[in-house]
Amino acid sequence: MAYLLTIFIASVFTNNIALTYLLGMCPFIALSRNPKTARGMAFAVIFVITLTAAINWPIYHLILVPLHSEIIYYIVFIIVIAASVQFMEMIMEKFLPAMQASFGIFLPLVTVNCTVLAVSLFMILRKYTYIQTIFFAMGSGAGWMLAILMVAAINEKLKLVGDIPKGYRGPGIIMVIAGTIALSFLGFAGMVSIQ
């Protein structure tokens, strides 16, 4: 149990998928301008990362490996991600319309977020068990959420109190904020690590 907690904490802080690996930057930059949209996308990312990792692990280990078809796991993972997001959206539209409306455009956007694919690839590279994969996926989603919400909050505050130079407005200031936060997260590097 302690190792599972280590995986979770490390994937949130020391191995933050957005700030350490710089994955998921397209939606990160585009949606971190407003805390409300950042929060919506963050919850969608957590949900989809955890769901697809939970589906991709058994597909890889119980189907692809025994059939010696590991070479096609990229394609299979991408298909699973797209299909699970589509299926989840149809289920939510039918049975949970309020929840589906709250996700809005963010659910389809998660399909093209490279963070979702990266978590499934890392679970293979790091040889995680199923339960370790779930904790890693939840931690990676929570880390991405923490990063985008911090950037959105700081950006919002800068708009209210600071005069951002013209050249830094938009994606420029977001990258400066993300870089500063990434440097501060390096302080956690020696505390917790994962393979």
Beta strands, then each sheet from edge to edge (+ up, - down):
end
